[in-house]
Amino acid sequence: MFKCFRKIAYRTTKRCLDIVGSGAGLAVTAPLWLPAAAAVRLTMGSPIFFRQTRPGLGGHPFEMLKFRTMREPKPGEDRLKSDADRLTPVGAFLRETSIDELPTLFNVLEGDMSLVGPRPLLMRYLDRYTPEQARRHEVKPGVTGWAQVNGRNALSWEEKFAHDVWYVDHQSLLLDVKILAMTVAKVLAREGIAAEGEATMTEFMGTDA
């Protein structure tokens, strides 16, 4: 019973931290929004925001919001295979500084995401996870997470998922605060933005048995 109470207390406190933290984050970063939006509009046109359905808690879909970092595909250009070519200089800067992630703070306020948790990936990956990897959806996805502060996109998919599941098994308020503090250092150092030779990461096709 004490374990159940502790879990409820943690979830309640974490939600309070999410609301206060995302609200404070939006207020502190407010001066960056107009320049970022103007830069996206001038170099990539409309829309300014990138919206995509991602799996949340339990794999249930929600619409994630970010600043757009890629131009639209040219006629005949494969949207799924042209990330590196479509990433603009402005978009690369937004990613390197994590400014593109600021709109996800609204997802945190709405309760679809948390400040800390496994990153929300693509809906089409859901059927590609092993049962162990799928455990990453036992918690809300996060703006940052244990995998992000331990290599980010420089990790292999299997390494990222192992970090995600480790977080699920070890989550605590102290760990969340530690991850948030480490995230600030990682963002300032601009580490692990992309996998070698890629704009972000290669597509996850599943783990061989």
C-alpha positions as a printed Julia matrix, in Angstrom:
209×3 Matrix{Float64}:
  0.0     0.0     0.0
  2.88    2.35    0.81
  4.39    1.59   -2.62
  1.09    2.51   -4.28
  0.87    5.75   -2.28
  4.45    6.63   -3.22
  3.66    6.07   -6.9
  0.59    8.31   -6.73
  2.55   10.98   -4.85
  5.3    10.86   -7.48
  2.89   11.16  -10.38
  1.07   14.07   -8.72
  4.31   15.89   -7.93
  5.65   15.2   -11.43
  2.52   16.69  -12.99
  2.89   19.79  -10.83
  6.53   20.04  -11.91
  5.45   19.71  -15.54
  2.91   22.52  -15.26
  5.22   24.87  -13.38
  8.28   23.98  -15.44
  6.64   24.25  -18.85
  4.91   27.5   -17.89
  8.19   28.96  -16.65
  9.97   27.67  -19.75
  7.47   29.37  -22.04
  7.84   32.63  -20.14
 11.65   32.58  -20.09
 11.96   31.65  -23.78
  9.27   34.09  -24.99
 11.88   36.47  -26.53
 13.07   33.62  -28.8
  9.69   32.8   -30.3
  9.25   35.77  -32.63
 12.77   35.62  -34.13
 12.48   31.84  -34.56
  9.05   32.08  -36.18
 10.22   34.9   -38.47
 13.33   32.94  -39.51
 11.24   29.87  -40.37
  8.7    31.93  -42.3
 11.34   33.8   -44.31
 13.44   30.75  -45.21
 10.89   27.95  -45.45
  7.53   29.69  -45.86
  4.39   28.42  -44.19
  3.55   26.67  -41.99
  5.83   27.86  -39.21
  5.03   24.91  -36.95
  5.58   21.22  -37.59
  2.67   19.11  -36.4
  2.76   15.33  -36.34
  0.82   12.57  -34.65
  3.03   10.7   -32.17
  2.33    7.9   -29.67
  1.91    9.0   -26.07
  1.18    7.13  -22.84
  0.09    3.59  -23.68
  0.77    4.29  -27.36
 -2.28    6.55  -27.64
 -1.82    9.21  -30.34
 -1.49   12.95  -29.78
 -0.38   15.84  -31.98
  3.15   17.0   -31.21
  4.11   20.61  -31.98
  7.59   21.86  -32.95
  9.13   24.66  -34.99
  9.57   23.53  -38.58
 13.17   22.77  -39.6
 12.82   21.28  -43.11
 11.63   22.64  -46.43
  8.83   20.85  -48.25
  9.92   18.06  -50.64
 10.49   18.98  -54.27
  8.41   17.18  -56.93
  9.52   13.56  -57.02
 11.54   13.86  -53.81
 10.9    11.15  -51.2
  9.78   12.82  -47.98
 11.0     9.9   -45.85
 14.46    9.61  -47.43
 15.44   13.25  -47.98
 15.76   14.58  -44.43
 19.42   15.56  -44.78
 18.75   17.41  -48.05
 15.63   19.18  -46.79
 17.12   20.36  -43.49
 17.8    24.08  -43.95
 20.63   26.08  -42.31
 18.05   27.83  -40.12
 16.5    24.47  -39.29
 19.9    23.01  -38.39
 20.54   25.93  -36.03
 17.13   25.5   -34.4
 17.89   21.82  -33.82
 21.43   22.4   -32.56
 20.14   24.89  -29.99
 16.95   22.86  -29.29
 14.87   25.97  -30.04
 12.76   23.81  -32.37
 11.57   21.9   -29.28
 10.13   24.92  -27.46
  6.55   24.45  -28.78
  6.46   20.99  -27.19
  6.13   22.8   -23.86
  2.48   23.34  -24.87
  2.15   19.55  -25.18
  3.43   19.33  -21.6
  0.91   21.9   -20.37
 -1.88   19.98  -22.09
 -0.79   16.78  -20.37
  0.14   14.77  -23.48
  3.83   14.94  -22.62
  6.02   15.38  -19.56
  9.21   17.39  -19.17
 11.05   14.09  -18.64
 10.34   10.77  -20.32
 11.19    8.74  -23.44
 11.06   10.85  -26.59
  7.86   10.4   -28.66
  8.8     8.69  -31.9
  6.72    7.72  -34.95
  3.37    5.93  -34.96
  4.63    3.44  -37.53
  7.29    2.22  -35.09
  4.71    0.79  -32.69
  4.55   -2.59  -34.42
  8.34   -2.78  -34.72
  9.21   -2.77  -31.01
 10.04   -5.89  -29.07
  7.81   -6.35  -25.98
 10.66   -5.0   -23.84
 11.2    -1.93  -26.04
  7.45   -1.23  -26.07
  7.62   -0.68  -22.3
  8.85    2.86  -23.09
  5.16    3.71  -23.5
  4.37    2.85  -19.89
  5.08    6.49  -19.06
  4.31    9.78  -20.82
  6.8    10.8   -23.5
  9.13   13.62  -22.55
 10.73   16.75  -23.93
 13.98   15.26  -22.64
 14.89   11.9   -21.17
 17.55    9.51  -19.95
 18.56    8.58  -23.5
 18.86   12.27  -24.46
 21.38   13.0   -21.71
 23.31    9.8   -22.41
 24.05   10.25  -26.1
 20.84   11.48  -27.74
 20.84   10.69  -31.49
 24.46    9.5   -31.37
 23.17    6.28  -29.74
 21.92    3.26  -31.65
 18.19    2.57  -31.52
 18.75   -0.41  -29.24
 20.83    1.69  -26.84
 18.19    4.43  -26.79
 15.4     1.98  -26.03
 17.46    0.34  -23.28
 17.89    3.77  -21.67
 14.15    4.46  -22.05
 13.17    1.21  -20.32
 15.78    1.83  -17.61
 14.07    5.15  -16.92
 10.66    3.47  -16.71
 12.04    1.11  -14.04
 13.94    3.77  -12.07
 11.83    6.92  -12.44
 11.82    9.25   -9.46
 11.58   12.96   -8.77
 15.3    13.11   -7.98
 16.14   11.4   -11.29
 13.86   13.79  -13.18
 15.59   16.82  -11.66
 18.98   15.28  -12.5
 17.94   14.72  -16.12
 16.66   18.29  -16.45
 19.94   19.65  -15.1
 21.98   17.41  -17.42
 19.81   18.49  -20.35
 20.77   22.13  -19.89
 24.45   21.15  -20.05
 23.9    18.98  -23.15
 21.99   21.73  -24.97
 24.73   24.25  -24.25
 27.36   21.78  -25.5
 25.2    20.86  -28.54
 26.1    17.19  -28.16
 24.52   14.19  -29.9
 22.28   16.18  -32.26
 22.44   13.61  -35.05
 23.64   10.13  -35.88
 26.8    10.04  -37.97
 25.99   10.87  -41.61
 22.33   11.6   -40.9
 20.21   14.71  -40.3
 18.81   13.04  -37.18
 18.54    9.22  -37.03
 18.06    6.47  -39.57
 14.56    5.0   -39.53
 13.97    2.29  -36.95
 13.05   -0.89  -38.84
 12.9    -3.22  -35.86
 15.36   -5.25  -33.84
 16.52   -8.58  -35.21
 15.68  -11.46  -32.94
